[in-house]
Amino acid sequence: MNWGYFFKKSSPLLLFSTYYYLHHIDNLPLKIIQLTLITAVQTILILTYVYFSQASKDSNSSLKELLFWSFTFRILFVFNEPVLSDDLYRYIWDGYISHLGLNPYGFPPVHFLNTALPNEVRVLLFKINHPDLITIYPPGAQLIFFIGTIFTEKVWGIKLFLIALDIFLIYILSLSFKKNLSVVTLYAWNPLPVLEIAYSGHIDGAMGLFLILGLHLICKKYFFLSGLCLGSAVSIKIIPAIFFPVFLLKAERFRDRYCFCLGTLLSLLLTFVIYFNGIENMFHTLWIYLTHWEFSGFLYNKLKLIFTNSVSRLILAILFCLGYMITLFAVQDFKQKLAIISLLFLITQPTLYPWYALSFLALLTFVPCYLCQSFIWALGLSYCVLIPYKLAGIWIENDTITSLIFFTAFISLIHMALSIAPSRQN
């Protein structure tokens, strides 16, 4: 009996059973240990599936099968309330405000507390995190919130739209692996995007779509279109701006760089001009986030034992810039640069939520670093903070978990650095 073939065919069903089980778990924040054990099993299943697929003569999985199971895993969670994170309620609120013809950057949600609101919207208002702050999400994200709430202000409406964008991202990834689609399952079937996009409804998947689409287009030498995509990614979340120099160096001729810059600038202008009034309020909230937010940042926690908050953040910024410059000029391969810089960014952040790694996971399909999957899995352990928070209202981070997340990331970074081939730029 061909056990490799049997495992390849049964893996999607095994994964479905685990996701179906997660879909039915009540009080998930109190069962994080159970969640992390299941995601560990899922990660092992996916890695084993990829191994057998690449080891067999017929390693080319069906695109229809890949997309079918990717959609099936995600659609299970479309009606689940986002209990691991409450960001989705802010998304829906911003979309609702835009549909009223108001500017989401005009007033914080608490401003509408004493106004006449539909009952379900008023309930939504009380679920928003930090309702005293104006939204932090850029204009590109606001357009997604607007589209996602056209038909309903319920969570399933915007989730369906975000899932559709994520499925399109998987399709774009598949274009680079037509002869080995099993590699795409490292993202497509991974519990991180399934839980963070389909369950919690995070916008980072949409950002990742435009980043990967920009990567695909610049490799095909469509520099203007690539610039449009990178600009769109930045307009959804500011983070992809760190990749601009990498993309720019990929365009070797002056004309190509001009087209890329023009596309990026045009994309940013088209999105930011829609919500230009009050945009400074968004940057004010962003500044509060950059100077005060902290979560699961190992290096930041250690530095803060010696230095002040501001100095600790400055040291991390310097460390990131140093690592960035070394990577930019020492690494030849374009996609390896993006993956390493993405990991450097995550390691040096004072705030490291699991969904921040979605773009990094998508980039990992281009970089043979299966060890990085341990870091992706370990990020889910940070949700253990929800157990005492739900039981007693106490927010306490576990130093052991924070250390484990950092060391899996650091070992992954070392592994990626050592595996860099001295090849010409891809």
C-alpha positions, 0 to 999 in steps of 0.5 A: 500500500502506498502510504504517501498517496493515502496520506495525501488524499486523507490529509484534507479530511483530517484537517477539516475534522480539526477545523470543524471541531474548533468551530464548535468549541465554546468559550474558546478564550478559556481553552487556549491550551486545547486550541494550541494543541490542535493547531500543532497537529494541523501544522504537522499534518500540513508539513507531512502533506507537503513532504509526501507531495514533494517526495512522490512522482505526482507532486502537482496537486489540483488547483481546484482541490487546493481552493476548495479545501481552503474555502471550506476550512474558512467558511466554517467560521464565517458565523462565529463571533470573533472571541479572540480579538475585537478588532472586527467590531471597529471595522464594522463600525468604521464601515457603518459610519462611512455608509452614513456619509460621515468621516470615520476620522471625524469623531471617536465611537464614544462621541455617538454614545448619546445619539439615536442608533439602531439596536444592533449598532448600539450593541456593536458600539459597546464591543469596540476596543478603545472607543475613545480613540479615532480609528487607526486604520488607513483609507485603503482599509476604510474602503474594505470596511465600506464594501464589507458592510454594504449588505449587513453590519453583522460579522458574517458580511465583512468576513465573507469579503475578507475570505474572498480576498484571502482565497484570491491571495491563495490563487495568486500564490498558486501562479508561482507554483504551478508544478508544485501546488502543495507548497501553497498549502503552507499558507492556504491550509495553515491555521493562522490565516484560517483563524485570524481571517475567517474566525477573527476577521483581521484586515492583514490578509487583504494587505497580504493580497496586495503585497503578494500581487505586487511581488508577482507583478514586479517579477513579471516586470509590470513595474507600474502595476506592482507599484499600484499594488504596493501602494494599495497594501500600504493604504490598508496597513502602513507596515508594507512601506518597509518593503518599498526599498526592496521593490525599488531595487528590484527595478534596475533601470531608472525608467522602471523605478520611475514607473514603480514609484509613480504607481505607488504614489498614484495608489496612495493618492487615490485612496488617501484623497477620499478620506483626506479630511481628518486624516491627521486624527488617524496619525495621532492614534497611530502615534499613540499606538507606536509609543504606548502599545505593547504585547508579547515583545520579548526584546522590548520587555527585556530592554524595558528592565534597563531603559525607559519606554521611549529608549527601549523602542528607539533601540529596537528601531535601530536594531531593525534598521541595522538588520534591514540594511544588512539584508538589503545589500547582503541578500541577493534573492528578492523574495528572501529579502522580503521574508527576512525583513518581514521576520526582522520586523516581527522580532523587533516589535514591542507589539506582536499579535499573531495576525501580524505574521500573516504576510510573513507566512505568505512570503514563506511559500517562496522561501524553503524554511519549514522551521519557521512554521514553529514560530507561526505556531508559537504565536498562538500561545500568546492567546494564553493571556486571555485565560486570566483576563476572561476569568478575573479581568487580569491582563498578565503576559506569560514570560515563558511564552513570550520567550518561546515565541522569540526563540522560535523566531530567532532560530528561524531567522538564523536558519534563513540566514544560513540557507541563503544561496549566493545566487543572483537576484531572482 
